[in-house]
Amino acid sequence: MLEKRSRSTLISFTAATTNTYMSCNAFSAATIRSKSSSIDSITS
């Protein structure tokens, strides 16, 4: 019983970590994209 609960806790923790990581990746990608597009508009 204890092993099953700790396993589900680990799974939910991994899922939360993955979600946070994906969100950070998406945010940094959007930031990089907006920066590069603003640089393009300055140079053009």
Secondary structure, 3 states (H helix, E strand, C coil): CHHHHHHHHHHHHHHHHHHHHHHHHHHHHHHHHHHHHHHHHHHC
